[in-house]
């Protein structure tokens, strides 16, 4: 019998953590740095196991209606907008984000990089350009 890893602090089985990713979006979204941190520090993952965990988390977010976001400065503030350069195919988004993250070489990317959120995240910022985004 294979025992599933549990989070070192919370005791959450890894599969439950992945499944709960969409609930983490709320009104601010989820950033890749938090996912990486959960994988490395919470579950002790590295290498291929870490990449597999990241993929599972990103797919869970996308299946729940999340999209990659980018922070755009407008006046003195910044607002989140859909990041469309990865396309709409979930596989292309996941692999594109991971490739860009690996290319940057930062283990824990800054909070504003590689963020995911849904329409509620965009609306919570008090501004949403209602341009049709097919997802």
N, CA, C and O atoms as a GROMACS GRO file, in nm:
protein
  540
    1UNK      N    1   0.084  -0.118   0.000
    1UNK     CA    2   0.000   0.000   0.000
    1UNK      C    3   0.089   0.125   0.000
    1UNK      O    4   0.184   0.135   0.078
    2UNK      N    5   0.058   0.218  -0.088
    2UNK     CA    6   0.133   0.343  -0.096
    2UNK      C    7   0.065   0.445  -0.007
    2UNK      O    8  -0.055   0.472  -0.019
    3UNK      N    9   0.144   0.503   0.083
    3UNK     CA   10   0.090   0.605   0.172
    3UNK      C   11   0.102   0.741   0.105
    3UNK      O   12   0.208   0.778   0.053
    4UNK      N   13  -0.007   0.815   0.106
    4UNK     CA   14  -0.008   0.948   0.048
    4UNK      C   15   0.062   1.047   0.142
    4UNK      O   16   0.046   1.042   0.264
    5UNK      N   17   0.141   1.134   0.083
    5UNK     CA   18   0.208   1.236   0.164
    5UNK      C   19   0.106   1.327   0.230
    5UNK      O   20   0.001   1.356   0.174
    6UNK      N   21   0.141   1.370   0.352
    6UNK     CA   22   0.058   1.467   0.424
    6UNK      C   23   0.138   1.592   0.449
    6UNK      O   24   0.259   1.587   0.471
    7UNK      N   25   0.070   1.706   0.446
    7UNK     CA   26   0.133   1.835   0.470
    7UNK      C   27   0.199   1.834   0.607
    7UNK      O   28   0.139   1.790   0.705
    8UNK      N   29   0.322   1.882   0.614
    8UNK     CA   30   0.400   1.876   0.737
    8UNK      C   31   0.338   1.957   0.851
    8UNK      O   32   0.356   1.922   0.968
    9UNK      N   33   0.267   2.063   0.820
    9UNK     CA   34   0.208   2.148   0.924
    9UNK      C   35   0.061   2.114   0.946
    9UNK      O   36   0.018   2.098   1.061
   10UNK      N   37  -0.016   2.105   0.838
   10UNK     CA   38  -0.161   2.090   0.850
   10UNK      C   39  -0.210   1.946   0.848
   10UNK      O   40  -0.323   1.919   0.887
   11UNK      N   41  -0.126   1.854   0.803
   11UNK     CA   42  -0.166   1.714   0.796
   11UNK      C   43  -0.258   1.680   0.681
   11UNK      O   44  -0.312   1.569   0.676
   12UNK      N   45  -0.278   1.772   0.590
   12UNK     CA   46  -0.369   1.751   0.477
   12UNK      C   47  -0.306   1.658   0.374
   12UNK      O   48  -0.194   1.682   0.330
   13UNK      N   49  -0.376   1.551   0.336
   13UNK     CA   50  -0.323   1.466   0.228
   13UNK      C   51  -0.307   1.548   0.100
   13UNK      O   52  -0.385   1.638   0.073
   14UNK      N   53  -0.205   1.515   0.024
   14UNK     CA   54  -0.173   1.593  -0.096
   14UNK      C   55  -0.290   1.599  -0.194
   14UNK      O   56  -0.314   1.705  -0.253
   15UNK      N   57  -0.361   1.490  -0.212
   15UNK     CA   58  -0.474   1.492  -0.307
   15UNK      C   59  -0.583   1.589  -0.261
   15UNK      O   60  -0.646   1.654  -0.344
   16UNK      N   61  -0.606   1.599  -0.130
   16UNK     CA   62  -0.705   1.694  -0.079
   16UNK      C   63  -0.657   1.838  -0.100
   16UNK      O   64  -0.738   1.926  -0.130
   17UNK      N   65  -0.528   1.862  -0.084
   17UNK     CA   66  -0.472   1.995  -0.106
   17UNK      C   67  -0.497   2.038  -0.251
   17UNK      O   68  -0.543   2.149  -0.278
   18UNK      N   69  -0.465   1.947  -0.342
   18UNK     CA   70  -0.485   1.978  -0.485
   18UNK      C   71  -0.633   2.005  -0.513
   18UNK      O   72  -0.666   2.102  -0.580
   19UNK      N   73  -0.720   1.919  -0.462
   19UNK     CA   74  -0.863   1.935  -0.486
   19UNK      C   75  -0.918   2.065  -0.427
   19UNK      O   76  -1.017   2.119  -0.477
   20UNK      N   77  -0.855   2.116  -0.322
   20UNK     CA   78  -0.905   2.238  -0.257
   20UNK      C   79  -0.848   2.366  -0.319
   20UNK      O   80  -0.884   2.476  -0.277
   21UNK      N   81  -0.760   2.354  -0.418
   21UNK     CA   82  -0.700   2.473  -0.479
   21UNK      C   83  -0.804   2.575  -0.527
   21UNK      O   84  -0.786   2.694  -0.501
   22UNK      N   85  -0.911   2.534  -0.595
   22UNK     CA   86  -1.008   2.634  -0.641
   22UNK      C   87  -1.070   2.717  -0.528
   22UNK      O   88  -1.100   2.835  -0.547
   23UNK      N   89  -1.088   2.656  -0.410
   23UNK     CA   90  -1.145   2.731  -0.298
   23UNK      C   91  -1.048   2.837  -0.246
   23UNK      O   92  -1.089   2.930  -0.177
   24UNK      N   93  -0.920   2.824  -0.279
   24UNK     CA   94  -0.820   2.921  -0.236
   24UNK      C   95  -0.824   3.050  -0.316
   24UNK      O   96  -0.765   3.149  -0.276
   25UNK      N   97  -0.894   3.049  -0.429
   25UNK     CA   98  -0.897   3.168  -0.516
   25UNK      C   99  -0.964   3.286  -0.448
   25UNK      O  100  -0.910   3.396  -0.450
   26UNK      N  101  -1.079   3.264  -0.389
   26UNK     CA  102  -1.161   3.369  -0.329
   26UNK      C  103  -1.154   3.498  -0.410
   26UNK      O  104  -1.185   3.497  -0.529
   27UNK      N  105  -1.114   3.610  -0.349
   27UNK     CA  106  -1.115   3.735  -0.423
   27UNK      C  107  -0.976   3.785  -0.462
   27UNK      O  108  -0.964   3.893  -0.519
   28UNK      N  109  -0.873   3.707  -0.431
   28UNK     CA  110  -0.738   3.753  -0.467
   28UNK      C  111  -0.664   3.658  -0.560
   28UNK      O  112  -0.557   3.692  -0.611
   29UNK      N  113  -0.717   3.542  -0.582
   29UNK     CA  114  -0.650   3.447  -0.671
   29UNK      C  115  -0.544   3.365  -0.600
   29UNK      O  116  -0.526   3.374  -0.479
   30UNK      N  117  -0.476   3.285  -0.677
   30UNK     CA  118  -0.371   3.196  -0.628
   30UNK      C  119  -0.247   3.220  -0.712
   30UNK      O  120  -0.254   3.227  -0.834
   31UNK      N  121  -0.132   3.234  -0.645
   31UNK     CA  122  -0.009   3.255  -0.721
   31UNK      C  123   0.077   3.129  -0.718
   31UNK      O  124   0.069   3.048  -0.626
   32UNK      N  125   0.159   3.116  -0.820
   32UNK     CA  126   0.244   2.998  -0.834
   32UNK      C  127   0.341   2.986  -0.717
   32UNK      O  128   0.374   2.874  -0.675
   33UNK      N  129   0.386   3.098  -0.663
   33UNK     CA  130   0.478   3.093  -0.549
   33UNK      C  131   0.417   3.019  -0.431
   33UNK      O  132   0.487   2.943  -0.363
   34UNK      N  133   0.289   3.040  -0.406
   34UNK     CA  134   0.221   2.969  -0.297
   34UNK      C  135   0.210   2.820  -0.324
   34UNK      O  136   0.222   2.738  -0.232
   35UNK      N  137   0.187   2.785  -0.450
   35UNK     CA  138   0.179   2.643  -0.487
   35UNK      C  139   0.316   2.577  -0.469
   35UNK      O  140   0.326   2.467  -0.415
   36UNK      N  141   0.420   2.645  -0.516
   36UNK     CA  142   0.556   2.591  -0.503
   36UNK      C  143   0.591   2.574  -0.356
   36UNK      O  144   0.647   2.472  -0.316
   37UNK      N  145   0.559   2.674  -0.276
   37UNK     CA  146   0.588   2.668  -0.133
   37UNK      C  147   0.516   2.550  -0.065
   37UNK      O  148   0.576   2.479   0.016
   38UNK      N  149   0.389   2.530  -0.100
   38UNK     CA  150   0.317   2.416  -0.044
   38UNK      C  151   0.384   2.285  -0.083
   38UNK      O  152   0.395   2.193  -0.001
   39UNK      N  153   0.429   2.277  -0.207
   39UNK     CA  154   0.495   2.155  -0.254
   39UNK      C  155   0.629   2.130  -0.187
   39UNK      O  156   0.657   2.019  -0.142
   40UNK      N  157   0.713   2.233  -0.181
   40UNK     CA  158   0.848   2.214  -0.127
   40UNK      C  159   0.850   2.210   0.025
   40UNK      O  160   0.907   2.119   0.085
   41UNK      N  161   0.787   2.309   0.087
   41UNK     CA  162   0.794   2.319   0.233
   41UNK      C  163   0.689   2.235   0.302
   41UNK      O  164   0.714   2.177   0.408
   42UNK      N  165   0.570   2.228   0.242
   42UNK     CA  166   0.462   2.151   0.305
   42UNK      C  167   0.472   2.001   0.283
   42UNK      O  168   0.444   1.922   0.373
   43UNK      N  169   0.512   1.963   0.161
   43UNK     CA  170   0.515   1.820   0.128
   43UNK      C  171   0.656   1.766   0.101
   43UNK      O  172   0.671   1.647   0.075
   44UNK      N  173   0.756   1.850   0.108
   44UNK     CA  174   0.895   1.804   0.089
   44UNK      C  175   0.925   1.757  -0.052
   44UNK      O  176   1.008   1.668  -0.071
   45UNK      N  177   0.858   1.816  -0.151
   45UNK     CA  178   0.876   1.773  -0.289
   45UNK      C  179   0.990   1.848  -0.357
   45UNK      O  180   1.022   1.961  -0.320
   46UNK      N  181   1.049   1.784  -0.454
   46UNK     CA  182   1.149   1.848  -0.540
   46UNK      C  183   1.152   1.775  -0.673
   46UNK      O  184   1.097   1.666  -0.687
   47UNK      N  185   1.217   1.837  -0.769
   47UNK     CA  186   1.234   1.776  -0.901
   47UNK      C  187   1.102   1.737  -0.966
   47UNK      O  188   1.006   1.813  -0.961
   48UNK      N  189   1.098   1.618  -1.029
   48UNK     CA  190   0.978   1.574  -1.100
   48UNK      C  191   0.853   1.566  -1.012
   48UNK      O  192   0.742   1.592  -1.059
   49UNK      N  193   0.870   1.530  -0.885
   49UNK     CA  194   0.754   1.523  -0.796
   49UNK      C  195   0.694   1.661  -0.774
   49UNK      O  196   0.572   1.676  -0.768
   50UNK      N  197   0.778   1.763  -0.761
   50UNK     CA  198   0.730   1.900  -0.745
   50UNK      C  199   0.657   1.945  -0.871
   50UNK      O  200   0.549   2.003  -0.862
   51UNK      N  201   0.714   1.918  -0.987
   51UNK     CA  202   0.651   1.956  -1.113
   51UNK      C  203   0.515   1.888  -1.129
   51UNK      O  204   0.421   1.950  -1.178
   52UNK      N  205   0.505   1.761  -1.090
   52UNK     CA  206   0.378   1.690  -1.098
   52UNK      C  207   0.274   1.754  -1.007
   52UNK      O  208   0.158   1.770  -1.045
   53UNK      N  209   0.314   1.792  -0.886
   53UNK     CA  210   0.226   1.858  -0.791
   53UNK      C  211   0.177   1.992  -0.847
   53UNK      O  212   0.058   2.024  -0.840
   54UNK      N  213   0.268   2.070  -0.904
   54UNK     CA  214   0.232   2.200  -0.962
   54UNK      C  215   0.132   2.180  -1.076
   54UNK      O  216   0.031   2.250  -1.083
   55UNK      N  217   0.160   2.084  -1.163
   55UNK     CA  218   0.067   2.057  -1.273
   55UNK      C  219  -0.072   2.023  -1.221
   55UNK      O  220  -0.172   2.076  -1.270
   56UNK      N  221  -0.080   1.937  -1.122
   56UNK     CA  222  -0.210   1.897  -1.067
   56UNK      C  223  -0.284   2.017  -1.010
   56UNK      O  224  -0.405   2.031  -1.029
   57UNK      N  225  -0.211   2.104  -0.938
   57UNK     CA  226  -0.274   2.224  -0.880
   57UNK      C  227  -0.325   2.317  -0.989
   57UNK      O  228  -0.436   2.368  -0.980
   58UNK      N  229  -0.243   2.340  -1.091
   58UNK     CA  230  -0.284   2.431  -1.198
   58UNK      C  231  -0.404   2.375  -1.275
   58UNK      O  232  -0.496   2.450  -1.307
   59UNK      N  233  -0.403   2.246  -1.303
   59UNK     CA  234  -0.518   2.186  -1.371
   59UNK      C  235  -0.645   2.198  -1.286
   59UNK      O  236  -0.752   2.225  -1.339
   60UNK      N  237  -0.633   2.181  -1.154
   60UNK     CA  238  -0.750   2.195  -1.066
   60UNK      C  239  -0.806   2.337  -1.074
   60UNK      O  240  -0.927   2.356  -1.079
   61UNK      N  241  -0.717   2.436  -1.076
   61UNK     CA  242  -0.762   2.575  -1.086
   61UNK      C  243  -0.831   2.600  -1.221
   61UNK      O  244  -0.938   2.661  -1.225
   62UNK      N  245  -0.770   2.554  -1.328
   62UNK     CA  246  -0.827   2.576  -1.462
   62UNK      C  247  -0.962   2.507  -1.478
   62UNK      O  248  -1.054   2.565  -1.536
   63UNK      N  249  -0.974   2.386  -1.428
   63UNK     CA  250  -1.103   2.315  -1.436
   63UNK      C  251  -1.213   2.390  -1.361
   63UNK      O  252  -1.331   2.378  -1.395
   64UNK      N  253  -1.174   2.466  -1.259
   64UNK     CA  254  -1.271   2.542  -1.179
   64UNK      C  255  -1.302   2.679  -1.239
   64UNK      O  256  -1.375   2.758  -1.179
   65UNK      N  257  -1.246   2.708  -1.355
   65UNK     CA  258  -1.276   2.834  -1.421
   65UNK      C  259  -1.171   2.942  -1.405
   65UNK      O  260  -1.192   3.056  -1.447
   66UNK      N  261  -1.057   2.909  -1.345
   66UNK     CA  262  -0.950   3.008  -1.330
   66UNK      C  263  -0.883   3.033  -1.464
   66UNK      O  264  -0.894   2.953  -1.557
   67UNK      N  265  -0.815   3.144  -1.472
   67UNK     CA  266  -0.736   3.180  -1.589
   67UNK      C  267  -0.609   3.247  -1.539
   67UNK      O  268  -0.608   3.302  -1.429
   68UNK      N  269  -0.503   3.243  -1.618
   68UNK     CA  270  -0.382   3.317  -1.578
   68UNK      C  271  -0.413   3.467  -1.581
   68UNK      O  272  -0.486   3.515  -1.668
   69UNK      N  273  -0.356   3.538  -1.486
   69UNK     CA  274  -0.377   3.682  -1.477
   69UNK      C  275  -0.245   3.756  -1.486
   69UNK      O  276  -0.139   3.701  -1.455
   70UNK      N  277  -0.252   3.882  -1.531
   70UNK     CA  278  -0.134   3.968  -1.532
   70UNK      C  279  -0.172   4.099  -1.465
   70UNK      O  280  -0.285   4.145  -1.477
   71UNK      N  281  -0.076   4.157  -1.396
   71UNK     CA  282  -0.097   4.283  -1.327
   71UNK      C  283  -0.056   4.397  -1.418
   71UNK      O  284   0.057   4.402  -1.467
   72UNK      N  285  -0.150   4.488  -1.442
   72UNK     CA  286  -0.124   4.602  -1.528
   72UNK      C  287  -0.138   4.730  -1.447
   72UNK      O  288  -0.239   4.749  -1.380
   73UNK      N  289  -0.037   4.816  -1.452
   73UNK     CA  290  -0.050   4.944  -1.380
   73UNK      C  291  -0.147   5.037  -1.453
   73UNK      O  292  -0.138   5.055  -1.574
   74UNK      N  293  -0.237   5.095  -1.376
   74UNK     CA  294  -0.330   5.194  -1.429
   74UNK      C  295  -0.332   5.308  -1.328
   74UNK      O  296  -0.381   5.292  -1.216
   75UNK      N  297  -0.280   5.421  -1.368
   75UNK     CA  298  -0.267   5.532  -1.275
   75UNK      C  299  -0.173   5.493  -1.163
   75UNK      O  300  -0.062   5.444  -1.188
   76UNK      N  301  -0.216   5.514  -1.040
   76UNK     CA  302  -0.133   5.478  -0.923
   76UNK      C  303  -0.161   5.336  -0.876
   76UNK      O  304  -0.098   5.288  -0.781
   77UNK      N  305  -0.254   5.270  -0.940
   77UNK     CA  306  -0.294   5.137  -0.897
   77UNK      C  307  -0.256   5.032  -1.001
   77UNK      O  308  -0.215   5.065  -1.112
   78UNK      N  309  -0.270   4.908  -0.962
   78UNK     CA  310  -0.254   4.797  -1.054
   78UNK      C  311  -0.382   4.717  -1.056
   78UNK      O  312  -0.448   4.703  -0.954
   79UNK      N  313  -0.416   4.665  -1.172
   79UNK     CA  314  -0.536   4.585  -1.186
   79UNK      C  315  -0.501   4.455  -1.257
   79UNK      O  316  -0.413   4.450  -1.342
   80UNK      N  317  -0.573   4.350  -1.219
   80UNK     CA  318  -0.555   4.220  -1.281
   80UNK      C  319  -0.637   4.212  -1.409
   80UNK      O  320  -0.752   4.256  -1.415
   81UNK      N  321  -0.575   4.154  -1.511
   81UNK     CA  322  -0.640   4.130  -1.638
   81UNK      C  323  -0.607   3.988  -1.682
   81UNK      O  324  -0.505   3.933  -1.641
   82UNK      N  325  -0.692   3.928  -1.765
   82UNK     CA  326  -0.660   3.795  -1.817
   82UNK      C  327  -0.529   3.798  -1.896
   82UNK      O  328  -0.506   3.888  -1.977
   83UNK      N  329  -0.445   3.700  -1.872
   83UNK     CA  330  -0.320   3.682  -1.947
   83UNK      C  331  -0.350   3.584  -2.059
   83UNK      O  332  -0.371   3.466  -2.034
   84UNK      N  333  -0.352   3.634  -2.183
   84UNK     CA  334  -0.397   3.552  -2.295
   84UNK      C  335  -0.284   3.487  -2.374
   84UNK      O  336  -0.312   3.410  -2.466
   85UNK      N  337  -0.160   3.515  -2.342
   85UNK     CA  338  -0.050   3.465  -2.426
   85UNK      C  339  -0.032   3.314  -2.421
   85UNK      O  340   0.036   3.256  -2.506
   86UNK      N  341  -0.093   3.249  -2.323
   86UNK     CA  342  -0.081   3.104  -2.315
   86UNK      C  343  -0.193   3.033  -2.392
   86UNK      O  344  -0.191   2.911  -2.404
   87UNK      N  345  -0.289   3.109  -2.443
   87UNK     CA  346  -0.400   3.049  -2.515
   87UNK      C  347  -0.509   3.006  -2.420
   87UNK      O  348  -0.518   3.054  -2.307
   88UNK      N  349  -0.593   2.913  -2.466
   88UNK     CA  350  -0.705   2.866  -2.384
   88UNK      C  351  -0.700   2.717  -2.354
   88UNK      O  352  -0.776   2.669  -2.271
   89UNK      N  353  -0.612   2.644  -2.419
   89UNK     CA  354  -0.598   2.501  -2.394
   89UNK      C  355  -0.530   2.481  -2.258
   89UNK      O  356  -0.422   2.535  -2.234
   90UNK      N  357  -0.593   2.405  -2.172
   90UNK     CA  358  -0.540   2.386  -2.037
   90UNK      C  359  -0.397   2.331  -2.036
   90UNK      O  360  -0.313   2.376  -1.959
   91UNK      N  361  -0.372   2.234  -2.122
   91UNK     CA  362  -0.237   2.176  -2.128
   91UNK      C  363  -0.133   2.280  -2.169
   91UNK      O  364  -0.024   2.284  -2.112
   92UNK      N  365  -0.167   2.362  -2.268
   92UNK     CA  366  -0.074   2.466  -2.312
   92UNK      C  367  -0.051   2.571  -2.204
   92UNK      O  368   0.061   2.620  -2.188
   93UNK      N  369  -0.156   2.604  -2.130
   93UNK     CA  370  -0.142   2.701  -2.021
   93UNK      C  371  -0.050   2.646  -1.913
   93UNK      O  372   0.045   2.713  -1.872
   94UNK      N  373  -0.077   2.525  -1.868
   94UNK     CA  374   0.002   2.465  -1.761
   94UNK      C  375   0.149   2.456  -1.802
   94UNK      O  376   0.238   2.498  -1.728
   95UNK      N  377   0.174   2.400  -1.920
   95UNK     CA  378   0.314   2.382  -1.961
   95UNK      C  379   0.381   2.516  -1.991
   95UNK      O  380   0.501   2.531  -1.966
   96UNK      N  381   0.306   2.614  -2.043
   96UNK     CA  382   0.362   2.746  -2.069
   96UNK      C  383   0.401   2.817  -1.942
   96UNK      O  384   0.508   2.877  -1.934
   97UNK      N  385   0.315   2.812  -1.842
   97UNK     CA  386   0.344   2.875  -1.714
   97UNK      C  387   0.466   2.810  -1.648
   97UNK      O  388   0.555   2.878  -1.599
   98UNK      N  389   0.469   2.678  -1.648
   98UNK     CA  390   0.583   2.607  -1.587
   98UNK      C  391   0.712   2.640  -1.662
   98UNK      O  392   0.815   2.663  -1.599
   99UNK      N  393   0.707   2.641  -1.795
   99UNK     CA  394   0.827   2.673  -1.874
   99UNK      C  395   0.877   2.814  -1.843
   99UNK      O  396   0.997   2.836  -1.828
  100UNK      N  397   0.784   2.911  -1.835
  100UNK     CA  398   0.824   3.048  -1.804
  100UNK      C  399   0.881   3.060  -1.664
  100UNK      O  400   0.979   3.132  -1.642
  101UNK      N  401   0.821   2.990  -1.569
  101UNK     CA  402   0.870   2.990  -1.431
  101UNK      C  403   1.011   2.931  -1.424
  101UNK      O  404   1.099   2.989  -1.361
  102UNK      N  405   1.033   2.818  -1.490
  102UNK     CA  406   1.165   2.757  -1.490
  102UNK      C  407   1.268   2.846  -1.558
  102UNK      O  408   1.384   2.854  -1.515
  103UNK      N  409   1.227   2.913  -1.666
  103UNK     CA  410   1.317   3.002  -1.739
  103UNK      C  411   1.362   3.119  -1.650
  103UNK      O  412   1.477   3.162  -1.658
  104UNK      N  413   1.271   3.170  -1.567
  104UNK     CA  414   1.306   3.282  -1.479
  104UNK      C  415   1.405   3.241  -1.372
  104UNK      O  416   1.483   3.324  -1.326
  105UNK      N  417   1.402   3.117  -1.330
  105UNK     CA  418   1.501   3.067  -1.236
  105UNK      C  419   1.477   3.101  -1.090
  105UNK      O  420   1.563   3.075  -1.006
  106UNK      N  421   1.361   3.157  -1.057
  106UNK     CA  422   1.328   3.186  -0.917
  106UNK      C  423   1.244   3.072  -0.863
  106UNK      O  424   1.139   3.039  -0.919
  107UNK      N  425   1.290   3.010  -0.754
  107UNK     CA  426   1.214   2.899  -0.696
  107UNK      C  427   1.076   2.946  -0.652
  107UNK      O  428   0.975   2.881  -0.680
  108UNK      N  429   1.070   3.059  -0.582
  108UNK     CA  430   0.945   3.112  -0.532
  108UNK      C  431   0.918   3.246  -0.600
  108UNK      O  432   0.965   3.350  -0.553
  109UNK      N  433   0.842   3.245  -0.710
  109UNK     CA  434   0.818   3.370  -0.783
  109UNK      C  435   0.739   3.470  -0.697
  109UNK      O  436   0.664   3.430  -0.607
  110UNK      N  437   0.757   3.598  -0.726
  110UNK     CA  438   0.687   3.704  -0.655
  110UNK      C  439   0.536   3.685  -0.668
  110UNK      O  440   0.488   3.623  -0.762
  111UNK      N  441   0.463   3.740  -0.572
  111UNK     CA  442   0.318   3.718  -0.564
  111UNK      C  443   0.244   3.763  -0.690
  111UNK      O  444   0.140   3.708  -0.723
  112UNK      N  445   0.297   3.861  -0.760
  112UNK     CA  446   0.223   3.912  -0.877
  112UNK      C  447   0.254   3.834  -1.005
  112UNK      O  448   0.191   3.858  -1.108
  113UNK      N  449   0.348   3.742  -0.998
  113UNK     CA  450   0.382   3.663  -1.116
  113UNK      C  451   0.307   3.531  -1.115
  113UNK      O  452   0.291   3.468  -1.010
  114UNK      N  453   0.263   3.490  -1.230
  114UNK     CA  454   0.199   3.359  -1.246
  114UNK      C  455   0.081   3.342  -1.152
  114UNK      O  456   0.071   3.242  -1.080
  115UNK      N  457  -0.008   3.440  -1.152
  115UNK     CA  458  -0.128   3.438  -1.067
  115UNK      C  459  -0.245   3.383  -1.148
  115UNK      O  460  -0.255   3.405  -1.268
  116UNK      N  461  -0.334   3.312  -1.079
  116UNK     CA  462  -0.454   3.256  -1.139
  116UNK      C  463  -0.575   3.304  -1.061
  116UNK      O  464  -0.572   3.314  -0.938
  117UNK      N  465  -0.680   3.333  -1.134
  117UNK     CA  466  -0.805   3.373  -1.070
  117UNK      C  467  -0.919   3.358  -1.168
  117UNK      O  468  -0.898   3.335  -1.287
  118UNK      N  469  -1.039   3.372  -1.117
  118UNK     CA  470  -1.157   3.364  -1.204
  118UNK      C  471  -1.220   3.502  -1.219
  118UNK      O  472  -1.163   3.602  -1.174
  119UNK      N  473  -1.333   3.506  -1.280
  119UNK     CA  474  -1.400   3.635  -1.304
  119UNK      C  475  -1.428   3.708  -1.172
  119UNK      O  476  -1.421   3.831  -1.168
  120UNK      N  477  -1.459   3.633  -1.064
  120UNK     CA  478  -1.485   3.696  -0.934
  120UNK      C  479  -1.363   3.772  -0.885
  120UNK      O  480  -1.376   3.877  -0.822
  121UNK      N  481  -1.244   3.720  -0.912
  121UNK     CA  482  -1.122   3.789  -0.872
  121UNK      C  483  -1.111   3.921  -0.947
  121UNK      O  484  -1.076   4.024  -0.888
  122UNK      N  485  -1.142   3.919  -1.076
  122UNK     CA  486  -1.136   4.041  -1.155
  122UNK      C  487  -1.242   4.141  -1.108
  122UNK      O  488  -1.214   4.261  -1.102
  123UNK      N  489  -1.360   4.094  -1.076
  123UNK     CA  490  -1.467   4.184  -1.031
  123UNK      C  491  -1.440   4.239  -0.892
  123UNK      O  492  -1.482   4.351  -0.862
  124UNK      N  493  -1.371   4.164  -0.806
  124UNK     CA  494  -1.345   4.208  -0.669
  124UNK      C  495  -1.253   4.329  -0.663
  124UNK      O  496  -1.251   4.400  -0.562
  125UNK      N  497  -1.178   4.353  -0.767
  125UNK     CA  498  -1.089   4.468  -0.765
  125UNK      C  499  -1.162   4.598  -0.796
  125UNK      O  500  -1.101   4.705  -0.801
  126UNK      N  501  -1.292   4.589  -0.817
  126UNK     CA  502  -1.372   4.708  -0.839
  126UNK      C  503  -1.369   4.759  -0.982
  126UNK      O  504  -1.420   4.867  -1.011
  127UNK      N  505  -1.309   4.682  -1.070
  127UNK     CA  506  -1.300   4.724  -1.210
  127UNK      C  507  -1.292   4.598  -1.294
  127UNK      O  508  -1.212   4.508  -1.266
  128UNK      N  509  -1.373   4.592  -1.393
  128UNK     CA  510  -1.364   4.479  -1.486
  128UNK      C  511  -1.411   4.526  -1.621
  128UNK      O  512  -1.527   4.563  -1.638
  129UNK      N  513  -1.322   4.525  -1.716
  129UNK     CA  514  -1.360   4.559  -1.852
  129UNK      C  515  -1.430   4.437  -1.908
  129UNK      O  516  -1.368   4.332  -1.929
  130UNK      N  517  -1.558   4.449  -1.932
  130UNK     CA  518  -1.637   4.334  -1.970
  130UNK      C  519  -1.614   4.295  -2.116
  130UNK      O  520  -1.707   4.290  -2.196
  131UNK      N  521  -1.488   4.270  -2.146
  131UNK     CA  522  -1.455   4.221  -2.280
  131UNK      C  523  -1.474   4.070  -2.277
  131UNK      O  524  -1.440   4.005  -2.178
  132UNK      N  525  -1.528   4.015  -2.382
  132UNK     CA  526  -1.551   3.871  -2.379
  132UNK      C  527  -1.418   3.794  -2.373
  132UNK      O  528  -1.332   3.809  -2.459
  133UNK      N  529  -1.407   3.713  -2.271
  133UNK     CA  530  -1.291   3.627  -2.258
  133UNK      C  531  -1.344   3.485  -2.266
  133UNK      O  532  -1.418   3.441  -2.178
  134UNK      N  533  -1.308   3.415  -2.368
  134UNK     CA  534  -1.358   3.278  -2.384
  134UNK      C  535  -1.272   3.186  -2.300
  134UNK      O  536  -1.150   3.183  -2.314
  135UNK      N  537  -1.337   3.114  -2.215
  135UNK     CA  538  -1.264   3.021  -2.130
  135UNK      C  539  -1.336   2.891  -2.119
  135UNK      O  540  -1.288   2.800  -2.051
   0.00000   0.00000   0.00000
